[in-house]
Amino acid sequence: MKPGYEAVIGLEVHVQLLTKSKMFCACRNEYGGVPNAHTCPVCLGLPGALPVLNKEAVRMAIALGLSLGARIQPKSIFYRKQYFYPDLPKGYQITQGPVAVVEEGRVTIAGDAEVRGSAIPVGIRIERAHLEEDAGKSNHELSDKATYVDLNRAGVPLLEIVGGPDLRSADEAYGYLKALHRLVVFLGICDGSMEEGSFRCDANVSVRLVGNDTFGTRVEVKNLNSFRNVKLAIEHETSRQIELLEKGETFTQETRGWDADKGETRSQRTKEAAMDYRFFPEPDLPALIITAEEISEVEKTLPELPEARRDRIVQEYGLTEYEAGMLLQSRAFADYFEAVAKASNGKQAANWMLGEVSRTLNDTGRDIERLGLSEAHLAQLIQLVEAKTINLNTAKEAVFPAMLKGEGTPQQIVDQNGLAQVSDQVAIETLVQGVLRAHPEQLAQLKAGNEKLKGFFVGQVMKAGKGKVNPQLVNEILEATFAK
């Protein structure tokens, strides 16, 4: 950000809810599938078809509201938002009007020290979170001559979370979006896939002179399908607006799209005002009434929230806040970690979860529930390393892959393949002497002061021992030998 200016940013986040059916009909809420297969007269907007509100979507909205410390409105109304586009079969979207089911919440993030002077926690207001239905999907890439429309997504339940204009940099927007993403995934109300569009974001961006309380001209940036693109798009847009202001040029409120390939925002259309949508109450749906008893029932089902769990994990297992935060990528991932940690060693459990386990999940495209490895077996593997029965390299390169293939428990794999670590001092001394005799030139260079060659000799001894020798003993014996 150029000195003398500040950004004013608010994010609108669309969260696709993990209900089994759509918002107002019984069609399957499922990504992909044969185009236009998951449709019915209700989500196609055929005459005479009446919507029925999805109760589970309401429960999920309440869960989010409680987690944000927000007010759950006892009464809210659905409205028709009129606009005409090929992927909106009814010609209007059913959404909530002036009163939303969730209002006045808050998300706390680390402030950007460069713009605020320190990285102290900052509360970002959640103005509202309202229920609505998604539109279908237009595909412009299947043909040069036509646009194809898939209405499987039409009517899918959404929660639109409208954040206040409280963010002051692209970094803060990134942190806020990450916090919201972690929360909705942790609550189990959204799978969080930005690639599939189930968690997507539009950014409202303006700039002004520092000290000026008046908002500048707001631009909405769309097509932000990754955390990285959110950050890059906001950085580009704030720079673009500052450049225009410094040239003395004015610009109008508009909607711009993010072109990730060119790294720039592009004008799409003039931003609509509320009157352009001709909102009016949805005549086919009654008011949504939520009782105190219903709110209390949802509250009883809430899990330990991410921030509280992060702080507890730091205290219980001696981890850094960063490590604890990474372990909270989903509730199932955090549960898996804690089960392993309680049966072994917290620090080593974290290392394995953020190392080999995460690498395996990324490489295979699985989630932790489909890893195919029990918490007890991973804990046993950590225990074998801690007891020096095997070394860490053997655990990672031989035992762990065999476990994933279902070849047995860690102990069985070690026994069947003769992988137990060699900790016999005489045997290791024999290997060391053999390596030193085989590399007289390197030994002479080391004795002449080339300390870097110590690592070379450690590697040669480990290689001679087929990776099964105790590396700590190898280092101790080599150091003693070099000191002679």
Summary of the structure (lengths in Angstrom):
residues: 484
radius of gyration: 28.8
end to end distance: 60.0
largest distance: 94.5
contacts: 1509
relative contact order: 0.09
helix: 42%
strand: 21%
